[in-house]
Amino acid sequence: MYIDLNADLGESFGNYKIGNDEAIIPLITSANIACGMHAGDFNVLNKTIELCKKHGTGIGAHPGYADIQGFGRRNIDMSPHEVENLVTYQLGAIDAFCKKHGVKLNHVKPHGALYNATSGNEQLSQAIVNAIYNFNPELKVMGISGGTLVKVAQEKGMTVINEVFADRNYTDEGTLVSRKEAHAMIHDQQEAVEHVLRMVRDKKVKTETGKLIDLEADSICVHGDGPEALAFVKAIIEALNEEGINIQTI
């Protein structure tokens, strides 16, 4: 049994440092790298891909809304056509640096508000999938487990990655609790470890109401900008190893 362990990284900008990429990248198996619209810039993108190449970490594009001030976590009213172009633009940016360093892009995972907006929205999901497919149909599509984005990508014949979150609470519908809610994030390390093991080993998640629902787990996400990120990653790896669950890029 194996699982992918990913983090959202490359989110620093100019003189502003976010996250602890240098320490996290050697530990994880996949990195979702900001493409300069919600976070990151050309220098950060270059450096993050260099780090991934050095440590053999799978490289993923993390396109988001053009909203650096809001960190891509605010909804922006855009047509599906505009979203398709937005994603295509960002894929071109990260792929240029991949080619520079002689590495391949492995997957695409939308960021923040764009990621959440795909839930139940087939038009938006189709726009994102079309952008990825037209850019490179071999790229894998990462989205929330069982969500609209992965279903649309599967229908297109693409390889999907069902993602689960180590540090986020879930609703009874299998979506993430809104960040506007006080209990959206999991800050306790032991709670996060138990949460992950339940999802990976038992294929179930305990929701905010205490209900257990089924889900598929191909990759675990730890948010790289969180203060507990590095400690969470280390604890999760240790727990998975104790369970005999291998960690590898999907």
Secondary structure, 3 states (H helix, E strand, C coil): CEEEEEEEECCCECCECCCCHHHHCCCCCEEEEECCCCCCCHHHHHHHHHHHHHHCCEEEEECCCCCCCCCCCCCCCCCHHHHHHHHHHHHHHHHHHHHHHCCCEEEECCCHHHHHHCCCCHHHHHHHHHHHHHHCCCCEEEEECCCHHHHHHHHCCCCEEEEEECCECECCCCCECCCCCCCCECCCHHHHHHHHHHHHHCCEEECCCCCEEECCCCEEEEECCCCCHHHHHHHHHHHHHHCCCEECCC
